[in-house]
Amino acid sequence: MDAIKLAKRIRGLLQERFPGNYNYVPLLSDILGVHEKTVHKKLRGDTQFSMMELYTIGKKLDVPFGELFNETAHPDKYPMEIYMQDFSNGRENDELMRQTLDAFSLASSSENCRYYIAANTVPDIVFADYPWIARFSYMKWVYFTKGVEHTTSVSEVEFNETSLDFYRRYRDYIHSSSRTIYILHVDMTRTIAEDLLFFYKIHVISEDEARQVTEDLYKLIDNCEKLCNKGIIERRDREVYFFFSKILLPNDVIIIESDELNLVNLYANYHNPITSTGINTFNTFRQWFSLWMHSSNIISASDPEQRYEFFQKQREYLEEMQEKIAGMKRD
Protein backbone atom coordinates (compact mmCIF):
# COMPACT_ATOMS: atom_id res chain seq x y z
CA MET A 1 0.00 0.00 0.00
CA ASP A 2 1.46 3.37 -0.99
CA ALA A 3 1.83 6.32 1.39
CA ILE A 4 -1.32 8.16 0.22
CA LYS A 5 -3.61 5.12 0.52
CA LEU A 6 -2.12 4.22 3.90
CA ALA A 7 -2.61 7.79 5.16
CA LYS A 8 -6.23 7.68 3.99
CA ARG A 9 -6.72 4.38 5.80
CA ILE A 10 -5.34 5.79 9.06
CA ARG A 11 -7.42 8.97 8.77
CA GLY A 12 -10.48 6.77 8.37
CA LEU A 13 -9.60 4.76 11.48
CA LEU A 14 -9.06 7.96 13.46
CA GLN A 15 -12.47 9.25 12.37
CA GLU A 16 -14.06 5.98 13.52
CA ARG A 17 -12.42 6.18 16.93
CA PHE A 18 -12.82 9.94 17.37
CA PRO A 19 -15.93 11.08 15.43
CA GLY A 20 -16.73 14.71 14.87
CA ASN A 21 -14.54 17.68 14.04
CA TYR A 22 -11.36 16.44 15.70
CA ASN A 23 -7.78 17.56 15.20
CA TYR A 24 -5.83 14.32 14.81
CA VAL A 25 -2.40 15.88 14.32
CA PRO A 26 -1.68 16.70 18.01
CA LEU A 27 -3.09 13.30 19.01
CA LEU A 28 -0.75 11.38 16.68
CA SER A 29 2.12 13.69 17.55
CA ASP A 30 1.70 12.71 21.18
CA ILE A 31 1.25 9.00 20.41
CA LEU A 32 4.29 8.77 18.14
CA GLY A 33 6.51 11.28 19.92
CA VAL A 34 7.26 13.24 16.74
CA HIS A 35 6.74 16.87 15.70
CA GLU A 36 3.28 17.91 14.49
CA LYS A 37 4.70 19.01 11.12
CA THR A 38 6.02 15.48 10.61
CA VAL A 39 2.61 13.99 11.47
CA HIS A 40 0.87 16.43 9.11
CA LYS A 41 3.09 15.29 6.20
CA LYS A 42 2.43 11.64 7.00
CA LEU A 43 -1.36 12.14 7.20
CA ARG A 44 -1.27 13.87 3.79
CA GLY A 45 0.74 10.98 2.36
CA ASP A 46 3.78 13.13 1.59
CA THR A 47 5.97 10.83 3.68
CA GLN A 48 5.38 7.27 4.81
CA PHE A 49 4.68 5.92 8.29
CA SER A 50 7.40 3.57 9.51
CA MET A 51 6.65 -0.01 10.57
CA MET A 52 7.21 0.93 14.22
CA GLU A 53 4.87 3.94 13.93
CA LEU A 54 2.15 1.80 12.36
CA TYR A 55 2.50 -0.77 15.10
CA THR A 56 2.19 1.96 17.75
CA ILE A 57 -0.89 3.43 16.07
CA GLY A 58 -2.51 -0.01 15.86
CA LYS A 59 -1.87 -0.59 19.56
CA LYS A 60 -3.36 2.76 20.58
CA LEU A 61 -6.41 2.40 18.31
CA ASP A 62 -6.90 -1.28 19.18
CA VAL A 63 -6.64 -2.27 15.52
CA PRO A 64 -4.87 -5.52 14.48
CA PHE A 65 -1.61 -4.60 12.81
CA GLY A 66 -2.48 -6.25 9.49
CA GLU A 67 -5.79 -4.37 9.22
CA LEU A 68 -3.91 -1.09 8.91
CA PHE A 69 -3.08 -2.12 5.35
CA ASN A 70 -6.67 -2.96 4.40
CA GLU A 71 -9.12 -0.43 3.01
CA THR A 72 -11.86 -2.47 4.70
CA ALA A 73 -11.81 -4.44 7.91
CA HIS A 74 -13.70 -7.34 6.31
CA PRO A 75 -11.53 -10.40 7.09
CA ASP A 76 -12.22 -12.30 3.87
CA LYS A 77 -11.60 -9.54 1.34
CA TYR A 78 -7.84 -9.31 1.94
CA PRO A 79 -6.98 -12.69 3.48
CA MET A 80 -3.24 -12.45 2.77
CA GLU A 81 -2.71 -8.84 3.87
CA ILE A 82 0.55 -8.37 1.96
CA TYR A 83 2.42 -5.48 0.45
CA MET A 84 5.52 -5.17 -1.72
CA GLN A 85 8.62 -3.25 -0.77
CA ASP A 86 10.33 -2.12 -3.95
CA PHE A 87 13.98 -1.23 -3.47
CA SER A 88 14.56 -0.42 -7.15
CA ASN A 89 13.85 3.29 -6.58
CA GLY A 90 17.01 4.73 -5.06
CA ARG A 91 15.18 7.70 -3.47
CA GLU A 92 12.86 5.33 -1.56
CA ASN A 93 15.52 2.74 -0.77
CA ASP A 94 16.73 4.13 2.57
CA GLU A 95 13.23 4.66 3.93
CA LEU A 96 12.06 1.15 2.98
CA MET A 97 15.10 -0.46 4.53
CA ARG A 98 14.52 1.52 7.70
CA GLN A 99 10.92 0.34 7.84
CA THR A 100 12.01 -3.29 7.46
CA LEU A 101 14.55 -2.89 10.26
CA ASP A 102 11.86 -1.31 12.44
CA ALA A 103 9.87 -4.53 12.15
CA PHE A 104 12.92 -6.68 12.95
CA SER A 105 13.79 -4.42 15.88
CA LEU A 106 10.26 -4.62 17.25
CA ALA A 107 10.18 -8.41 17.00
CA SER A 108 13.66 -8.78 18.47
CA SER A 109 12.73 -6.66 21.49
CA SER A 110 10.82 -9.69 22.75
CA GLU A 111 12.76 -12.20 24.84
CA ASN A 112 10.92 -14.97 23.03
CA CYS A 113 11.75 -14.01 19.44
CA ARG A 114 12.27 -16.78 16.88
CA TYR A 115 13.42 -16.59 13.26
CA TYR A 116 12.61 -19.29 10.70
CA ILE A 117 14.57 -18.94 7.47
CA ALA A 118 14.25 -21.06 4.33
CA ALA A 119 16.46 -20.47 1.30
CA ASN A 120 17.65 -22.42 -1.74
CA THR A 121 21.21 -21.14 -1.57
CA VAL A 122 22.36 -18.81 1.20
CA PRO A 123 20.21 -16.56 3.41
CA ASP A 124 20.61 -12.80 3.15
CA ILE A 125 22.37 -12.58 6.52
CA VAL A 126 25.60 -13.74 4.86
CA PHE A 127 25.77 -10.44 2.97
CA ALA A 128 27.08 -8.70 6.08
CA ASP A 129 30.06 -11.01 6.51
CA TYR A 130 30.85 -12.33 3.03
CA PRO A 131 31.14 -9.36 0.65
CA TRP A 132 32.08 -11.35 -2.44
CA ILE A 133 29.03 -13.62 -2.10
CA ALA A 134 26.94 -10.47 -1.71
CA ARG A 135 28.43 -8.89 -4.85
CA PHE A 136 27.96 -12.07 -6.86
CA SER A 137 24.32 -12.44 -5.70
CA TYR A 138 23.57 -8.86 -6.70
CA MET A 139 25.31 -9.29 -10.07
CA LYS A 140 23.18 -12.38 -10.79
CA TRP A 141 20.02 -10.46 -9.91
CA VAL A 142 20.93 -7.65 -12.31
CA TYR A 143 21.80 -10.13 -15.07
CA PHE A 144 18.55 -12.09 -14.84
CA THR A 145 16.21 -9.13 -14.26
CA LYS A 146 17.77 -6.33 -16.33
CA GLY A 147 19.90 -8.15 -18.90
CA VAL A 148 23.57 -8.48 -19.69
CA GLU A 149 23.80 -4.89 -21.00
CA HIS A 150 23.18 -3.60 -17.45
CA THR A 151 25.44 -6.16 -15.75
CA THR A 152 28.76 -5.03 -14.31
CA SER A 153 31.59 -7.24 -13.13
CA VAL A 154 31.52 -8.58 -9.57
CA SER A 155 34.46 -6.37 -8.64
CA GLU A 156 32.56 -3.23 -9.68
CA VAL A 157 29.47 -3.97 -7.57
CA GLU A 158 29.29 -1.53 -4.65
CA PHE A 159 26.83 -1.29 -1.78
CA ASN A 160 26.10 2.04 -0.16
CA GLU A 161 26.50 2.43 3.58
CA THR A 162 22.75 2.22 4.15
CA SER A 163 22.61 -1.21 2.51
CA LEU A 164 25.63 -2.45 4.45
CA ASP A 165 24.17 -1.17 7.71
CA PHE A 166 20.87 -2.88 6.84
CA TYR A 167 22.47 -6.30 6.48
CA ARG A 168 24.70 -5.87 9.53
CA ARG A 169 21.73 -4.97 11.73
CA TYR A 170 19.61 -7.64 10.09
CA ARG A 171 22.27 -10.23 11.01
CA ASP A 172 22.52 -8.94 14.56
CA TYR A 173 18.74 -9.06 15.08
CA ILE A 174 18.65 -12.68 13.92
CA HIS A 175 21.61 -13.59 16.12
CA SER A 176 19.95 -11.98 19.13
CA SER A 177 16.83 -14.12 18.81
CA SER A 178 16.19 -16.94 21.25
CA ARG A 179 16.09 -19.48 18.41
CA THR A 180 16.98 -19.47 14.71
CA ILE A 181 16.14 -22.33 12.38
CA TYR A 182 17.50 -22.52 8.84
CA ILE A 183 16.25 -24.80 6.09
CA LEU A 184 18.63 -24.74 3.13
CA HIS A 185 18.75 -26.82 -0.02
CA VAL A 186 21.00 -29.86 0.28
CA ASP A 187 22.91 -28.82 -2.86
CA MET A 188 23.13 -25.12 -2.07
CA THR A 189 26.89 -24.97 -2.69
CA ARG A 190 26.67 -26.87 -5.96
CA THR A 191 24.05 -24.42 -7.21
CA ILE A 192 26.35 -21.46 -6.56
CA ALA A 193 29.34 -23.34 -8.03
CA GLU A 194 27.39 -24.01 -11.24
CA ASP A 195 26.39 -20.34 -11.40
CA LEU A 196 30.02 -19.29 -11.04
CA LEU A 197 31.04 -21.66 -13.81
CA PHE A 198 28.26 -20.39 -16.09
CA PHE A 199 29.20 -16.74 -15.68
CA TYR A 200 32.89 -17.55 -16.16
CA LYS A 201 32.09 -19.39 -19.41
CA ILE A 202 30.20 -16.41 -20.84
CA HIS A 203 32.98 -14.02 -19.70
CA VAL A 204 30.84 -12.05 -17.24
CA ILE A 205 33.21 -12.78 -14.34
CA SER A 206 36.96 -13.27 -14.33
CA GLU A 207 38.99 -16.11 -12.86
CA ASP A 208 40.09 -13.87 -9.99
CA GLU A 209 36.50 -12.87 -9.21
CA ALA A 210 35.43 -16.52 -9.20
CA ARG A 211 38.30 -17.24 -6.81
CA GLN A 212 37.26 -14.44 -4.44
CA VAL A 213 33.65 -15.66 -4.32
CA THR A 214 34.86 -19.23 -3.79
CA GLU A 215 37.04 -18.20 -0.86
CA ASP A 216 33.99 -16.57 0.77
CA LEU A 217 32.03 -19.78 0.18
CA TYR A 218 34.72 -21.85 1.89
CA LYS A 219 34.54 -19.49 4.88
CA LEU A 220 30.75 -19.77 4.92
CA ILE A 221 30.90 -23.58 4.89
CA ASP A 222 33.48 -23.57 7.71
CA ASN A 223 31.34 -21.26 9.84
CA CYS A 224 28.15 -23.24 9.17
CA GLU A 225 29.96 -26.40 10.22
CA LYS A 226 31.12 -24.77 13.47
CA LEU A 227 27.58 -23.61 14.23
CA CYS A 228 26.22 -27.08 13.52
CA ASN A 229 28.79 -28.66 15.82
CA LYS A 230 27.96 -26.36 18.73
CA GLY A 231 24.26 -25.70 18.17
CA ILE A 232 24.57 -22.19 19.58
CA ILE A 233 25.79 -18.81 18.41
CA GLU A 234 29.02 -18.09 20.24
CA ARG A 235 28.95 -15.56 23.10
CA ARG A 236 25.18 -15.26 22.80
CA ASP A 237 23.99 -18.65 24.03
CA ARG A 238 21.22 -18.67 21.41
CA GLU A 239 19.99 -21.88 19.80
CA VAL A 240 20.59 -22.33 16.09
CA TYR A 241 19.56 -25.29 13.96
CA PHE A 242 20.35 -26.20 10.36
CA PHE A 243 18.08 -28.39 8.27
CA PHE A 244 18.77 -29.40 4.68
CA SER A 245 16.07 -30.34 2.21
CA LYS A 246 15.90 -31.74 -1.32
CA ILE A 247 12.87 -29.56 -2.10
CA LEU A 248 13.57 -26.45 -4.17
CA LEU A 249 11.81 -23.28 -3.06
CA PRO A 250 10.20 -20.85 -5.51
CA ASN A 251 11.28 -18.00 -3.19
CA ASP A 252 13.27 -17.42 -0.03
CA VAL A 253 11.17 -17.08 3.12
CA ILE A 254 11.80 -15.38 6.47
CA ILE A 255 9.27 -15.91 9.27
CA ILE A 256 9.51 -13.87 12.47
CA GLU A 257 7.56 -15.05 15.51
CA SER A 258 7.54 -13.06 18.74
CA ASP A 259 5.32 -11.76 21.52
CA GLU A 260 5.34 -8.32 19.88
CA LEU A 261 4.98 -9.02 16.17
CA ASN A 262 4.50 -11.86 13.69
CA LEU A 263 5.84 -11.24 10.19
CA VAL A 264 6.45 -13.11 6.93
CA ASN A 265 8.91 -11.93 4.26
CA LEU A 266 8.90 -13.55 0.82
CA TYR A 267 11.94 -12.60 -1.22
CA ALA A 268 10.59 -12.62 -4.75
CA ASN A 269 13.92 -11.42 -6.12
CA TYR A 270 17.19 -10.07 -4.81
CA HIS A 271 16.01 -7.75 -2.03
CA ASN A 272 12.46 -6.70 -2.85
CA PRO A 273 10.50 -8.56 -0.17
CA ILE A 274 6.78 -9.14 -0.14
CA THR A 275 5.88 -8.57 3.49
CA SER A 276 2.81 -9.79 5.35
CA THR A 277 1.72 -9.06 8.90
CA GLY A 278 -1.62 -10.82 8.50
CA ILE A 279 -2.32 -13.58 11.01
CA ASN A 280 -3.78 -15.87 8.31
CA THR A 281 -0.67 -15.55 6.19
CA PHE A 282 1.58 -16.06 9.21
CA ASN A 283 -0.24 -19.20 10.36
CA THR A 284 -0.16 -20.65 6.85
CA PHE A 285 3.58 -20.16 6.40
CA ARG A 286 4.40 -21.18 9.97
CA GLN A 287 2.54 -24.46 9.48
CA TRP A 288 4.20 -24.94 6.11
CA PHE A 289 7.64 -24.35 7.63
CA SER A 290 6.98 -26.95 10.35
CA LEU A 291 5.90 -29.55 7.79
CA TRP A 292 8.92 -28.85 5.61
CA MET A 293 11.21 -29.01 8.64
CA HIS A 294 9.90 -32.46 9.55
CA SER A 295 10.57 -33.68 6.01
CA SER A 296 14.16 -32.37 6.05
CA ASN A 297 17.37 -33.70 7.55
CA ILE A 298 18.71 -31.90 10.58
CA ILE A 299 22.45 -31.48 10.23
CA SER A 300 23.09 -29.55 13.42
CA ALA A 301 22.15 -32.53 15.61
CA SER A 302 23.11 -35.43 13.37
CA ASP A 303 25.80 -38.04 13.77
CA PRO A 304 29.25 -36.33 13.73
CA GLU A 305 30.46 -38.55 10.90
CA GLN A 306 27.41 -37.79 8.75
CA ARG A 307 27.80 -34.07 9.45
CA TYR A 308 31.46 -34.22 8.45
CA GLU A 309 30.60 -36.03 5.20
CA PHE A 310 27.92 -33.48 4.37
CA PHE A 311 30.20 -30.47 4.66
CA GLN A 312 33.03 -32.25 2.86
CA LYS A 313 30.61 -32.80 -0.02
CA GLN A 314 29.92 -29.04 -0.12
CA ARG A 315 33.66 -28.39 -0.39
CA GLU A 316 33.98 -30.97 -3.17
CA TYR A 317 31.44 -29.04 -5.26
CA LEU A 318 33.70 -26.00 -5.07
CA GLU A 319 36.83 -28.02 -5.83
CA GLU A 320 35.18 -29.50 -8.94
CA MET A 321 34.18 -26.06 -10.13
CA GLN A 322 37.70 -24.70 -9.62
CA GLU A 323 39.17 -27.62 -11.58
CA LYS A 324 36.79 -26.95 -14.49
CA ILE A 325 37.73 -23.27 -14.57
CA ALA A 326 41.42 -24.17 -14.49
CA GLY A 327 40.85 -26.64 -17.35
CA MET A 328 39.09 -24.04 -19.49
CA LYS A 329 41.94 -21.62 -18.84
CA ARG A 330 44.50 -24.19 -20.06
CA ASP A 331 42.41 -24.89 -23.17
Order of alpha helices (4+ residues) and beta strands (2+ residues): alpha-alpha-alpha-alpha-beta-alpha-beta-alpha-alpha-beta-alpha-alpha-beta-beta-beta-beta-beta-alpha-beta-alpha
